[in-house]
Amino acid sequence: MTGYDASELLLLSGIQHFEFCARLWALIHIEQEWVENVLTIEGSHLHEKADDPFIREKRNNVIYVRALPVHSSEIGLTGVCDVVEFLEHKNGIPLQGEKALYIPIPVEYKRGKPKKNQADILQLVAQAICLEDMLCCPVPVGVLY
């Protein structure tokens, strides 16, 4: 079998949850148990602008797209990128309504200090893979903010 059906896709956020704690992942993604706390509410507040899909900006040679849905039926993932910066580049891809070519750079926002494990990096890499599959172009860099 090549690829996954839409009903079989796992959430990108689950990669970060699973790497952090497999039990937490199971509670959230299998048992559908989730309780907000101060840290998750603060994180949601910090994500408000990043999570607004109606904000699209162009500044100089960069287009900023927020809350961009992504997926890869090849590896079985789906989710939403906080922000994707499309940087004008001669080796990029065409974007609808734009004359220049652009390369995509996923940007993931996290609350607090960088984690000691690779959980956030794994999530960012998965976002890059989804973008590569969707846009048929390499995504060699991503940003954790």
C-alpha positions as CSV (number, residue, x, y, z in Angstrom):
1,M,0.0,0.0,0.0
2,T,1.4,3.4,-0.9
3,G,0.1,6.3,1.1
4,Y,-2.7,6.6,3.7
5,D,-6.4,7.3,3.4
6,A,-7.5,10.7,5.0
7,S,-9.2,8.8,7.8
8,E,-5.9,7.2,8.8
9,L,-3.8,10.3,9.1
10,L,-2.2,11.1,12.5
11,L,-2.0,14.7,13.8
12,L,1.4,16.5,13.6
13,S,1.0,17.7,17.2
14,G,0.9,14.0,18.2
15,I,4.5,13.6,17.3
16,Q,5.5,16.2,19.8
17,H,3.2,14.7,22.4
18,F,4.5,11.2,21.8
19,E,8.1,12.1,22.1
20,F,7.5,14.1,25.3
21,C,5.4,11.3,26.9
22,A,3.7,8.3,25.3
23,R,1.0,8.2,28.0
24,L,0.2,11.9,27.4
25,W,-0.1,11.2,23.7
26,A,-2.5,8.3,24.4
27,L,-4.6,10.4,26.7
28,I,-4.9,13.2,24.2
29,H,-5.1,11.4,20.9
30,I,-6.7,8.0,21.8
31,E,-8.7,8.6,24.9
32,Q,-9.6,12.2,23.9
33,E,-8.9,13.4,27.5
34,W,-7.6,17.0,27.7
35,V,-7.8,19.4,30.5
36,E,-6.6,23.0,30.2
37,N,-4.2,24.4,32.7
38,V,-2.3,27.7,33.1
39,L,0.5,26.6,30.8
40,T,-1.8,25.5,28.0
41,I,-4.0,28.6,28.3
42,E,-0.9,30.8,28.1
43,G,0.3,28.8,25.1
44,S,-3.1,29.3,23.4
45,H,-3.0,33.0,24.1
46,L,0.5,33.3,22.6
47,H,-0.7,31.4,19.5
48,E,-3.7,33.7,18.8
49,K,-2.1,35.6,15.9
50,A,-0.2,32.6,14.6
51,D,-3.4,30.6,14.5
52,D,-5.5,33.1,12.5
53,P,-5.7,31.7,8.9
54,F,-7.1,35.0,7.7
55,I,-3.9,36.9,8.3
56,R,-1.6,36.8,5.3
57,E,1.1,39.4,5.0
58,K,3.7,40.3,2.5
59,R,6.7,42.2,3.7
60,N,9.6,42.9,1.3
61,N,10.4,39.5,-0.2
62,V,8.6,37.3,2.3
63,I,4.9,36.2,2.4
64,Y,3.7,35.1,5.8
65,V,0.8,32.6,5.9
66,R,-0.7,31.6,9.2
67,A,-2.5,28.4,10.3
68,L,-1.7,26.7,7.1
69,P,-3.2,23.2,6.9
70,V,-0.7,20.6,5.7
71,H,-0.7,16.8,5.2
72,S,1.2,14.0,3.7
73,S,-0.6,10.9,2.6
74,E,2.8,9.3,1.9
75,I,3.8,9.2,5.6
76,G,0.3,9.5,7.1
77,L,0.3,12.9,8.8
78,T,-2.0,16.0,8.9
79,G,-2.0,19.2,10.9
80,V,-1.6,22.9,10.8
81,C,1.7,24.9,10.6
82,D,1.7,27.9,12.9
83,V,3.3,30.0,10.2
84,V,4.9,29.3,6.8
85,E,7.2,32.0,5.5
86,F,7.5,31.9,1.7
87,L,10.8,33.5,1.0
88,E,11.4,34.9,-2.5
89,H,14.1,32.8,-4.1
90,K,15.2,32.1,-7.7
91,N,15.1,28.4,-7.2
92,G,11.7,28.5,-5.5
93,I,8.2,27.5,-6.6
94,P,5.4,29.6,-8.1
95,L,2.6,30.7,-5.8
96,Q,-0.9,31.6,-7.1
97,G,-1.1,35.4,-7.7
98,E,2.6,36.0,-7.3
99,K,5.1,36.8,-10.1
100,A,8.2,35.7,-8.2
101,L,9.3,32.2,-7.0
102,Y,9.3,31.3,-3.3
103,I,10.7,28.6,-0.9
104,P,8.6,27.6,2.1
105,I,10.0,27.8,5.6
106,P,7.8,26.4,8.4
107,V,7.8,28.3,11.7
108,E,6.7,26.7,14.9
109,Y,5.9,28.7,18.0
110,K,6.5,27.2,21.4
111,R,5.9,28.5,24.9
112,G,8.8,28.5,27.4
113,K,12.3,27.3,27.3
114,P,13.6,24.9,24.5
115,K,13.0,21.3,25.5
116,K,15.9,19.0,26.3
117,N,14.5,16.4,24.0
118,Q,13.8,16.5,20.3
119,A,10.0,16.7,20.5
120,D,9.6,20.2,19.0
121,I,12.2,19.5,16.3
122,L,10.5,16.3,15.3
123,Q,7.2,18.2,14.9
124,L,8.9,20.9,12.8
125,V,10.6,18.3,10.6
126,A,7.2,16.5,10.1
127,Q,5.8,19.9,9.0
128,A,8.6,20.3,6.5
129,I,8.0,16.8,5.1
130,C,4.3,17.6,4.7
131,L,5.1,20.8,2.9
132,E,7.6,19.0,0.6
133,D,4.9,16.4,-0.3
134,M,2.2,19.1,-0.9
135,L,4.4,21.6,-2.8
136,C,6.7,19.2,-4.5
137,C,9.8,21.1,-3.5
138,P,12.6,20.7,-0.9
139,V,12.1,22.4,2.5
140,P,15.6,22.4,3.9
141,V,15.1,24.7,6.9
142,G,12.5,25.4,9.6
143,V,12.4,27.7,12.6
144,L,11.4,27.2,16.2
145,Y,10.4,30.4,17.9
